[in-house]
Amino acid sequence: MIQMLVALAVALVFLTQDVRSALAAGMGGVAVVFGSLVLALRSFGRAPMSANAALLRMLSGMALKWIVFLATLYIALVRFALPPVPLLVGAVVTTLSFLFAARLKA
């Protein structure tokens, strides 16, 4: 939830430049959010069977997260030809928000 709010905030900040920059920043943030969602659903979607099964689900979830993240960035850069700097800023700031939120909860 925090990641999505941060992605929206970054997109709104880039809206001061132009709409394409705001869309790029939003897509960078959404790439991180969707990747995290895929990881969570894959890792914790079903009841755990054993430690090995849980580890395999976590590893496959991480692989799927990177596939979703990279595919979203590829689509944003190649298909939509969005500017790369706002795209990467959106992805980095959204990722850092997760780290700061996790640190605040601990």
N, C-alpha and C positions, 0 to 999 in steps of 0.2 A: 504494500500500500504506500509506504514511504517512497519507494523507488518511483512509482507512477506519479506521485505528486511532484517529486523533484524533476522528473522528465517533463512534466507539464510546465513547471516553473522555468526550466531552461529554455523550452520552446517559446515561452512568452517573452523571455529576455531577448532572444534572437529575433523576435517579431519586430523589434525596433530597427533591425537592419532591413529585412525584407521577408516576404512570405516563404520563399524557397529556403532561406536559412533557418527559419522557424520550423519548417517541415523537416529539414535535415536533422536539426537538433532533437526534434520529437521522435523521429525514426531511430536515432541513435539510442535514445532512452528506452523506447519501446523494444528495441532489439535486446537490451539487457533484461527488461522486465519479462518478456516472453521466454527468454532463455532460462531465467530463474524459475518461471512457472513450469516449464517443461521438466526441469531438474526436480522440482518439488513433487510434481505429479508422478514422475517415473520412480523416484526414490521412496516416497511415502504414500503412494496411491493404494497399496494393498497391505494386508496384514503380513508382518514378517514371518518367514518360514524358518530360516536359519541365518547364521552370521554370514555364511558364504553367499546365500541368495541376496541378503541385504547389501553386501558389498558389491555384488555384480549389478544390482539395480542402481546403486549409487554411481558406479563407474559408467554404466550405460546412460544414465541420466546426465552425467557430466559431458559425455560425448555428444548426446543429443542437444544439450545446451549450447555447445560450441557450434554445432551444425546450424542450429536455428539462428544464433547470433551472427555467424559469418554469412549465412544466406540472406539475412535481412540487410546487412551492410552491403552485400553484393548487389542486391536488388535496388537499394537506395542509390548506390554510386553508378551502376551500369544502366539499369533500366530507366530510372527516373532522372539520372544525371544531376543529383543534388550536390551541393558544395561539400567537400570532404571535411573541412575544419569544423563547422557546426555539428556535423554528424559525429565526429570523434569526441568533440566536447560534450555532447549530449550523452554519449556512451560512458565516457570517463566519469563525469559528474554523477551520473546515476549509479555507477558501480561504487564510487566513493561514498555515496549516501548510505548504501547498505553497510559498508564498513563502519561508518560513524554511528549509525543507528544500532548496530550490534554492540558496539563499544559502550553506548549509553545504557543499554539494557543490562549489561553485565555488571 
